[in-house]
C-alpha cells in the first residue's frame, strides 16, 4: 500500500500537467517545456544523483551488469524492428522505448519499499546508468527516426547531460567536497527537473487517442517491456554470482514502466511523441497490477 501511495502521489504532477494543457491549450507549449527540461534541468538531476552517495569498487559492477543486459537484448531487438516496421519512426520507438524505464521517479522509491533503504545506492547507480542509455542510445535511435546518421551523432554531443555526468563522476571519485549551499542548489534543480518531467507527460496526455497508435507498435513495445526484457534479465542474472538481493534490485528496475524521458526525445526529434505518450500512459497503468506480481517474485526468489 505504501508503494502504491508513493507512485500515486508522484503522478499527481502528471494530472497537473494535463489540466494545464486542457485549460491553456496552445499557450502551454510542450516543445518549449521539453527544451527547458533537457537542456537546463536534467543535468541538475544527474549531478545531484551522483552527490548522494560515494562510489566504490563493489558498486561499480551493478550499472555494468545493467548496461550489459540492455546491450544483449538490444541487438536482437534492432534486427526484429527492421523486420516488423517499415516506418523509421515506429522502428525507432520500438527499438529503444522498452529499455528506457522509469528507474528514478518510480524505481528508487519502489526499491525502498521492496528492499529497504539499503537499496538506494544500487537504484541510484542504475538510474545514472539509465541516463547514459537515454542520452546516448536514446538520442541516437530517436534521432534516426527523422535525421541522418551524422546528424544523429551530432545530437548526442549537443545534449548537456553527458558532460554534466562526466564532471559529476570526476567529483565523486576524487572525493571533492561540495559545500551545503551548492548541494542544496543542485537538489533544488534536480527536484525541479523531476517535477517538470512529470508535468510534461501530463501536457502530452491531453488530446491523445489510443486508437490512433498501430497495434503492432503497441503490442510489440509493451510485450518487450513487461515480458521479453524481464525474462531475459532473469535468465542472464541466473548465470551471475551476484547476491540474490542485488539481482532483485536489477530485476525490479528492468520492470519499471516506460520513462517520461522517452517523450523528451520523441518530441525533440519529431519521432511520434503522441504515440510515445500513449505507450508511457498504458505502461504506467499496466504496472499497477504488475506491481503485485513483482512484489511476489521478489519475496520468493530474491530475498531468501
Backbone torsions as a table, in degrees:
resi	resn	phi	psi	omega
1	UNK	NA	-41.7	178.9
2	UNK	-61.3	-38.9	179.3
3	UNK	-63.4	-46.1	179.7
4	UNK	-61.9	-41.2	179.3
5	UNK	-63.5	-40.6	179.0
6	UNK	-60.0	-45.6	-179.1
7	UNK	-66.8	-41.6	-179.4
8	UNK	-61.4	-46.1	-178.1
9	UNK	-67.5	-35.6	176.9
10	UNK	-60.6	-41.2	-175.1
11	UNK	-85.0	5.7	168.9
12	UNK	-61.5	-32.7	179.2
13	UNK	-65.7	-29.1	175.5
14	UNK	-65.1	-43.3	178.5
15	UNK	-60.7	-40.1	178.6
16	UNK	-62.8	-40.4	177.8
17	UNK	-64.2	-40.5	178.5
18	UNK	-63.2	-45.3	-179.5
19	UNK	-62.9	-42.0	-179.6
20	UNK	-61.8	-43.9	179.9
21	UNK	-67.2	-37.6	-179.4
22	UNK	-65.7	-36.8	-177.7
23	UNK	-79.2	-48.4	-171.5
24	UNK	-96.9	-12.5	176.1
25	UNK	48.8	-119.0	-173.5
26	UNK	-67.6	-19.8	176.2
27	UNK	-68.4	-22.4	176.6
28	UNK	-95.1	89.4	-173.0
29	UNK	-82.9	109.5	-177.1
30	UNK	-66.9	-34.5	-179.8
31	UNK	-65.7	-39.1	177.6
32	UNK	-64.1	-42.4	178.1
33	UNK	-63.1	-38.1	178.8
34	UNK	-63.0	-46.9	179.3
35	UNK	-60.6	-43.9	-179.6
36	UNK	-63.5	-39.0	-179.9
37	UNK	-67.7	-51.5	-174.2
38	UNK	-67.7	-44.5	-171.3
39	UNK	-90.9	-16.4	-175.5
40	UNK	-122.8	-42.0	-173.1
41	UNK	-98.4	-33.0	-178.3
42	UNK	-61.8	-34.4	173.6
43	UNK	-58.2	-33.5	176.7
44	UNK	-63.6	-40.3	-179.6
45	UNK	-59.5	-43.8	-178.3
46	UNK	-68.9	-47.4	-178.8
47	UNK	-61.5	-44.2	179.7
48	UNK	-64.2	-40.2	180.0
49	UNK	-60.5	-40.1	178.5
50	UNK	-69.5	-25.3	-176.4
51	UNK	-84.4	-5.5	-175.9
52	UNK	-82.2	-18.3	-179.2
53	UNK	-155.4	147.3	178.1
54	UNK	-79.4	135.8	177.5
55	UNK	-80.0	141.4	174.7
56	UNK	-133.4	169.0	-176.1
57	UNK	-60.2	-40.7	-177.6
58	UNK	-66.1	-25.4	-179.6
59	UNK	-83.6	-28.2	-173.9
60	UNK	-59.6	-32.5	-175.6
61	UNK	-69.8	-22.4	-177.0
62	UNK	-64.5	-54.0	177.5
63	UNK	-65.0	-26.1	177.7
64	UNK	-66.1	-44.1	175.9
65	UNK	-61.3	-43.3	-179.6
66	UNK	-59.8	-48.5	179.5
67	UNK	-66.7	-34.7	179.2
68	UNK	-64.0	-43.3	178.8
69	UNK	-61.8	-44.4	179.2
70	UNK	-60.7	-43.4	-178.9
71	UNK	-62.6	-42.0	-178.6
72	UNK	-63.9	-42.1	-177.6
73	UNK	-81.2	-28.7	-176.2
74	UNK	-66.8	-37.9	-175.8
75	UNK	-59.0	-52.8	177.0
76	UNK	-66.3	-27.7	178.1
77	UNK	-63.1	-42.4	178.7
78	UNK	-62.2	-37.7	178.9
79	UNK	-70.0	-42.4	179.4
80	UNK	-63.8	-39.9	-178.9
81	UNK	-58.9	-37.2	-179.7
82	UNK	-67.4	-28.8	-179.4
83	UNK	-80.6	-41.0	-173.2
84	UNK	-79.9	-39.7	-170.3
85	UNK	-114.8	131.0	173.7
86	UNK	-89.8	-33.5	179.8
87	UNK	-72.4	120.6	-177.5
88	UNK	-62.4	-28.5	180.0
89	UNK	-73.5	-42.1	175.6
90	UNK	-64.9	-38.4	178.2
91	UNK	-61.3	-41.4	-179.7
92	UNK	-65.3	-44.1	-179.5
93	UNK	-62.1	-48.6	180.0
94	UNK	-61.3	-36.3	-175.0
95	UNK	-67.8	-32.4	-170.7
96	UNK	-123.5	-28.4	-171.6
97	UNK	-56.6	-42.0	-177.9
98	UNK	-66.2	-17.6	-179.2
99	UNK	-94.4	-12.8	-179.4
100	UNK	-98.3	84.5	-178.1
101	UNK	-88.4	164.3	179.5
102	UNK	-83.2	69.4	-175.3
103	UNK	-75.3	-12.7	-179.0
104	UNK	-97.7	-70.8	-174.6
105	UNK	-60.8	-33.9	178.8
106	UNK	-105.7	-42.9	-174.5
107	UNK	-60.4	-44.7	-176.9
108	UNK	-67.6	-51.8	177.5
109	UNK	-65.0	-32.1	177.7
110	UNK	-67.4	-37.7	176.5
111	UNK	-61.3	-40.6	178.1
112	UNK	-63.7	-41.8	-178.2
113	UNK	-67.1	-38.6	-175.5
114	UNK	-89.2	-33.5	-172.8
115	UNK	-120.9	-10.9	-176.7
116	UNK	95.0	175.0	-175.1
117	UNK	-67.8	-18.6	178.8
118	UNK	-66.5	-13.5	179.7
119	UNK	-81.1	-12.4	-172.4
120	UNK	-59.9	-40.9	-179.1
121	UNK	-61.9	-37.6	-179.6
122	UNK	-74.0	-45.2	-179.5
123	UNK	-66.5	-33.5	177.6
124	UNK	-66.3	-43.3	179.5
125	UNK	-65.8	-40.3	177.7
126	UNK	-64.8	-39.9	178.1
127	UNK	-62.6	-38.2	178.2
128	UNK	-67.5	-40.9	176.2
129	UNK	-61.6	-37.1	179.2
130	UNK	-65.0	-31.0	176.5
131	UNK	-59.6	-41.5	179.1
132	UNK	-68.4	-36.3	176.1
133	UNK	-61.4	-45.6	-177.3
134	UNK	-64.3	-50.7	-168.3
135	UNK	-95.9	5.9	168.8
136	UNK	-116.8	-67.6	178.1
137	UNK	-64.3	-45.2	-177.5
138	UNK	-61.4	-47.4	179.8
139	UNK	-60.5	-44.1	-177.9
140	UNK	-65.6	-49.1	-175.2
141	UNK	-68.3	-43.7	176.8
142	UNK	-64.3	-37.4	177.4
143	UNK	-62.8	-37.7	-178.1
144	UNK	-65.3	-16.1	175.0
145	UNK	-68.2	-21.1	-177.0
146	UNK	-131.0	-22.1	-171.3
147	UNK	-123.3	171.5	178.4
148	UNK	-75.5	170.8	178.9
149	UNK	-60.9	-45.1	-179.1
150	UNK	-60.4	-47.9	-179.2
151	UNK	-64.4	-36.7	-180.0
152	UNK	-65.4	-40.2	177.5
153	UNK	-66.1	-38.8	177.8
154	UNK	-65.0	-34.3	179.0
155	UNK	-63.0	-32.9	177.0
156	UNK	-63.5	-45.3	-177.8
157	UNK	-63.9	-32.7	-175.7
158	UNK	-74.9	-18.1	-178.3
159	UNK	-76.0	119.8	-174.4
160	UNK	-72.3	-14.3	-175.6
161	UNK	-68.0	-26.2	-179.7
162	UNK	-69.0	-54.5	175.9
163	UNK	-61.3	-33.1	177.6
164	UNK	-63.0	-39.8	179.3
165	UNK	-66.0	-41.6	179.6
166	UNK	-62.7	-44.1	177.7
167	UNK	-62.0	-42.3	-179.0
168	UNK	-64.2	-39.5	178.1
169	UNK	-63.4	-44.4	179.6
170	UNK	-61.6	-40.7	177.8
171	UNK	-62.6	-41.6	-176.8
172	UNK	-68.5	-51.7	-174.2
173	UNK	-71.7	-20.7	176.6
174	UNK	-93.5	5.9	176.0
175	UNK	53.9	41.6	177.2
176	UNK	-79.6	122.4	-177.5
177	UNK	-74.0	135.9	175.8
178	UNK	-106.9	123.6	-177.2
179	UNK	-64.2	150.9	-175.3
180	UNK	-53.3	-36.7	-178.4
181	UNK	-64.8	-41.6	178.3
182	UNK	-70.8	-38.2	177.0
183	UNK	-58.4	-42.9	179.1
184	UNK	-66.7	-35.4	177.0
185	UNK	-61.6	-46.7	177.9
186	UNK	-63.3	-40.1	-179.1
187	UNK	-63.5	-42.4	178.0
188	UNK	-60.6	-45.3	178.8
189	UNK	-63.7	-39.3	-179.4
190	UNK	-64.7	-47.7	179.2
191	UNK	-64.1	-36.5	175.9
192	UNK	-61.4	-41.9	179.6
193	UNK	-65.4	-40.6	179.6
194	UNK	-64.7	-45.6	-179.6
195	UNK	-63.8	-43.0	-179.5
196	UNK	-63.7	-36.6	177.4
197	UNK	-58.6	-47.3	-179.2
198	UNK	-67.8	-41.5	178.1
199	UNK	-60.2	-41.0	-179.2
200	UNK	-63.2	-40.4	177.0
201	UNK	-58.4	-41.8	178.8
202	UNK	-60.7	-39.5	179.8
203	UNK	-65.2	-35.2	179.1
204	UNK	-75.1	-25.7	179.9
205	UNK	-66.8	-26.8	-179.6
206	UNK	-66.5	123.2	175.5
207	UNK	88.5	-1.0	179.6
208	UNK	-73.1	148.3	178.1
209	UNK	-127.7	111.2	-174.8
210	UNK	-58.9	-33.0	-177.2
211	UNK	-68.3	-15.2	-177.9
212	UNK	-81.2	-18.1	-179.6
213	UNK	-81.8	139.1	-179.1
214	UNK	-67.1	139.0	-177.0
215	UNK	-59.2	-38.0	-178.4
216	UNK	-63.2	-39.0	178.8
217	UNK	-71.5	-41.2	-179.0
218	UNK	-64.8	-55.0	-177.4
219	UNK	-66.9	-41.3	-178.3
220	UNK	-62.3	-47.3	-177.2
221	UNK	-68.7	-44.6	-178.4
222	UNK	-70.0	-34.2	175.8
223	UNK	-66.4	-40.3	177.0
224	UNK	-60.6	-45.4	-175.3
225	UNK	-66.0	-46.3	-170.4
226	UNK	-105.5	-5.1	178.5
227	UNK	-123.5	-59.8	-173.2
228	UNK	-66.9	-51.7	-178.1
229	UNK	-62.8	-46.2	177.8
230	UNK	-62.0	-42.5	179.7
231	UNK	-63.7	-45.4	178.6
232	UNK	-62.0	-39.9	179.2
233	UNK	-62.7	-46.8	-179.4
234	UNK	-61.0	-42.0	-179.4
235	UNK	-66.2	-47.0	-178.7
236	UNK	-63.5	-44.2	-179.3
237	UNK	-64.6	-29.3	-179.5
238	UNK	-65.6	-19.2	179.5
239	UNK	-94.2	1.2	179.6
240	UNK	-98.7	168.7	176.7
241	UNK	-104.7	20.8	177.5
242	UNK	-67.0	145.4	174.6
243	UNK	-57.2	147.4	-179.1
244	UNK	-56.5	-35.5	-179.9
245	UNK	-60.2	-46.1	-179.1
246	UNK	-70.2	-39.2	175.9
247	UNK	-58.0	-40.3	179.8
248	UNK	-63.0	-39.9	179.2
249	UNK	-63.9	-45.2	179.7
250	UNK	-63.8	-44.7	179.3
251	UNK	-59.9	-42.9	178.8
252	UNK	-60.7	-45.4	-178.8
253	UNK	-64.1	-33.4	178.1
254	UNK	-69.5	-19.6	-177.4
255	UNK	-93.0	-8.4	-177.2
256	UNK	-62.2	148.3	-178.3
257	UNK	-63.9	170.0	-177.8
258	UNK	-57.8	139.7	-176.4
259	UNK	-80.2	152.1	176.5
260	UNK	-63.2	-24.7	179.5
261	UNK	-57.7	-25.4	176.1
262	UNK	-59.1	-37.7	179.1
263	UNK	-67.2	-41.9	179.0
264	UNK	-52.0	-51.3	-174.5
265	UNK	-73.6	-40.7	178.6
266	UNK	-61.9	-38.7	178.9
267	UNK	-72.2	-43.5	-176.5
268	UNK	-62.0	-36.5	-175.6
269	UNK	-111.9	20.7	173.5
270	UNK	52.9	52.2	-177.4
271	UNK	-118.6	66.0	177.2
272	UNK	51.6	60.6	-179.3
273	UNK	-60.6	-30.6	178.8
274	UNK	-66.3	-42.6	177.2
275	UNK	-64.0	-41.4	178.9
276	UNK	-62.7	-40.6	178.7
277	UNK	-63.5	-41.4	177.9
278	UNK	-59.4	-43.7	179.7
279	UNK	-63.5	-40.8	179.4
280	UNK	-65.6	-43.9	179.1
281	UNK	-59.6	-49.5	-177.6
282	UNK	-67.2	-37.8	179.0
283	UNK	-66.6	-34.6	178.4
284	UNK	-68.7	-41.1	178.3
285	UNK	-67.4	-42.5	178.7
286	UNK	-64.4	-28.8	-175.7
287	UNK	-67.5	-24.2	-178.2
288	UNK	-63.3	-53.1	175.2
289	UNK	-68.9	-32.3	179.0
290	UNK	-63.6	-29.1	-178.7
291	UNK	-57.8	-37.8	179.1
292	UNK	-67.7	-39.6	176.9
293	UNK	-65.8	-41.9	179.0
294	UNK	-61.3	-43.2	179.2
295	UNK	-60.3	-40.3	179.8
296	UNK	-66.7	-46.1	-179.4
297	UNK	-60.1	-44.9	-179.3
298	UNK	-62.3	-44.0	-177.4
299	UNK	-67.0	-31.6	-177.2
300	UNK	-85.6	-44.1	-169.5
301	UNK	-104.4	-25.6	-170.1
302	UNK	-118.1	5.0	177.1
303	UNK	-126.3	15.7	179.4
304	UNK	-97.8	NA	NA
